[in-house]
Amino acid sequence: MQKKRKDSNFFNMHPSLQILPFHSPNLPRKNPSPIHRKTMSSSDRLPIQDTRPQPQPVKHHHSARYYAQRVRESFTTRVTKVLCAIFLSFLLVALIVFFIVWLSLRPHRPRFHMIDFTVPGLAQKPGLDNAVITFNVTARNSNQHIGIYYDSMEGFVYYKDKQIGSTPLLHPFFQEPKTTTVVYGQFGIGTAMLAVNSRRWKEFVNDRQHGTVHFRLGIMSVIRFKVSTWKSVHRKMHVNCDVAVGSDGLILPAWKNRKCSVYFS
């Protein structure tokens, strides 16, 4: 007991001394853990340096002419891009200005309205001898800054889509913007004769007995639009006004002040 105490005191007095486990050669040794073996194997490897020659980048040597050509091409490309940008900007501004001007100055076709239309001979027995048709329409220039030249104007009258009369109308005139012109015409007097025979007049009388006789007034005119000092080309304008008269030969109220159709050819 005293000897054990002495040994214990000796190791306590010398802590640097440690007792290592004893492994007998005859006893089986424990294999290290896989983690410990993996750590040791990876740490025991030595780095290997690649001594193969590495390919060096090829250096291109260009002449002064080559660099001068590259600078010239770059300058030409830059100038071309600037010129294209200026041209496109100018074109865009021009289109916007043209569109605004067109919206403010675009011409509107004249507006025609039927005011009066009479066939006084329908109320008379010998009406064929006094076959006369008179009419009165208005032409309105609704444009604010555009005038209209009427170079010629001619009127036509139709019954059942067959022309029965024609006459020249107003002399050439100029219509100011925002103004209304009265167009008056008469068929059956002088050179404006009506192509009405006895058979056609009987058709008038038969329709009159039913209370309504339908006609169509047509106007053909060659016009030009005027904006400031600019004048457009000649355009042929056609006006169609459907109208009906009663048994007394006067225009029926339903057809008075009716708007006429207008188109160009």
Disulfide bonds with the S-S distance in Angstrom:
Cys241-Cys260 2.01
